[in-house]
């Protein structure tokens, strides 16, 4: 059945872009219905910290109900959207219900892109959602206990990370520090190997040559093994095969090798899609042929001033969501929509304790080390949703900074005492984790 009047703006996706759009429209009293399969908004740049026990999942998963509690015109529906009908501004939900609106904002985010690598989807651990991060954390924790108790061999802790972008570099740095701390505490016989694979010739390809060198040198110093110029040919439950014929035994393959648009976006009729299955949008963020449909965030290829698409960054998602809402408001007020203008705040990546790279300003001034580390903490804490999340993150980072073994202690505990809190039950996200048994992960 058709549910709602066409006056509401429909926002498909409750990530950074969708939340920013709905929030601004709600500020102006515009009716919005936001759809997401999860009841929380997740902050993807910090997923690697959840995976390595530096932050509790609750700190980067803020319930939508809490985010919009002061916006009575914003309705949040926790439901799977089966189909997007662009021509009719309509969404079909998993149960068959259809909902139409005055505008459709596509902010459905991304999914891992495995590029057809055999076994990757079945055996690799992606890092694109809170549930992914929790699943990886629990998997590593199980392996740590298995090795410590003599049930698994020492090499069960060896890890292969695929992708030398920020996700791969950050999780590699965090894992080498975690493994070193566990070994120093005597919890495990030796630190697990962390091998970072990338087809390119540099880590952090979008950064400057100076940042490339710093990231490579710092990761190697921490004990990681960057292996560049080669790709993954196949992934199995107990090993990885590379293009050059090398075989690396491992029970843990972390996939940071790329992303593509969510399936509902790629399957939607009437959308012009391009690289990564994302929607190719016009400068004002609308889709070609329909000025009432917007695509934003990781669901869109947003043109930059020089012609290429903007990168899939949290700041791009947040700003595009805010801008799309502004254009909807302008059109409703009889004004023309404006081309999106992105305020480039720079790019940064964390490598380890007191180690990060940041390139900021119009001319991308490069800084690294403790200064970039501090800048990274500040920028990401401010992007988090909710005062509690900001406070919790700062407390966790301070604890981890002054107590080098903090993450290792949490990882070692089977029932860690996390520092996140909530005023009421609604302040706790419902995170579902699909787990694998590491004891049976050694056969393909």
Secondary structure, 3 states (H helix, E strand, C coil): CECCCCCCEEEECCCHHHHHHHHHHHHCCCCEEEEECCCEEECHHHHHHHHCCCCCHHHCEEEHHHHCCCCCCEEEEECCEEEEECCCCEEEECCCCEEECCEEEECCCEEECCCCCECHHHHCEECCCHHHHHHHHHHHHHHHHHHHCCCCCHHHHCEEEECCCHHHHHHHHHHHHHHHHHHHCCCCCCCCCEEEEECCCCCCCCCCHHHHHHHHHHHHHHCCEEEECCCEEEECCCEEEECCCCEEECCEEEECCCEEECHHHHCCCCCCECHHHCEEECCCCEECCEEEEEECHHHEECECCCCCECCCCHHHHHHHHHHHHHHHHHHHCCCCCCCCCCCCCCEEEEEECCEEEEEECCCCEEEECHHHHHHHHHHHHHHCCCHHHHHHHHHHHHHHHHCCCHHHHHHHCCCCCCCCCCCCHHHCCCCCCCCCCHHHCCCC
